[in-house]
């Protein structure tokens, strides 16, 4: 049993002291966060960034906050793994979550998370995230509709959806869920580590779905994500390279290339990276829970990703690769894009702002109106309502 004895929030960061400080404040200033501790793991390579962050943590003078730094520079997966091992060693808490430095907790959500953990201490509990797009001006806040209900979702069903390239926001990626210590330990015992692959969040996701029968999904945005220009995934979506994404690729140890296990390794997109992690865990787990990739739906999804690319030549190259492997151009690609535009007004609300600070303030003070039901969620996830 994972009886509740406090929550540990791990904040892994690298050369983003300002963002990490925002993440720390979003936790420790929460009402009802007395039993919440924060472990900051600083993987920075720039002395000025490390000094700024370590000085902040020291001067904060709060017993709930601890600053640590790995003995050497690490790539993302190794750093997450090191931070997790330190968390398990330094604390006896039975529950933890990772809060990336590009995310902040919404006001008043700490008590909600604590209440859920206490009621269901043995389950992974995932939740949604509001998003701020500061790639363009004016800055856009994307808020998700929510019911405030808790659902149980079958792990095998989520794996089936992933094999069909359907990636619901409820997929537990450590950065969007509370995880019992027993689950982390079981993953380590089964696989030797928690995160060690290319994308640590989705590596954890598929390993956790292998070792659990189901997860709980709390249908409500708990976090706000921002600083998209520094996101490795967001830059990959657009086919652009930021300083952070270049640093990420350079530290993979793969000589600036991604060696995929996927059906079409020549396509470098977020969707293909997710499928890589699915195939990676499928290979190591050798479990009947992992179905073979649905190639048609897989190619449709990769085609849909080209909508966001800023590089026309890259778009043409991806479409060329897809068609050379039998994908029927325009078959479901544009239907998918049309459907996405149609559902935006139903499942999302958008607001424009002149600054990130104003967008975050609005997200905290003006959540979308609570809905009694989420038809899309029921249709896709086939969940059981818990409460």
Buried (B, 14 or more C-beta within 10 A) or exposed (E): EBEBBBBBBBBBBBBBBEBBBBBBBBBBEBEBBEBBBBBBBBBBEEEEBBEBBBEBBEEBEEEBBBBBEBEEEBBBBBBBBBBBBBBBEEBEBBBBBBBBBBBBBBBEBBBBBBEBBEBBBBBBBBBBBBBBBBBEEEBBBBBBBBBEBBBBBBBBBBBBBBBBBBBBBBBBBBBBBBBBBBBBEBBBEEBEBBBBBBBBBBBBBBBBBBBBEBBBBBBBBBBBBBBBBBBBBBBBBBBBEBEBBEBBBEBBEEEEEBEBEBBBBEBBBBBBBBBBBBBBBBEBBEEEBBBEBBBBBBBBBBBBBBEBBEEEEBBEBBBEBBEEEEBEEEEBBEEBBEEEEEEEEEBBBEBEBEEBEBBBBBBBEEBBEEBEEBEEBEEBBEBEEBE
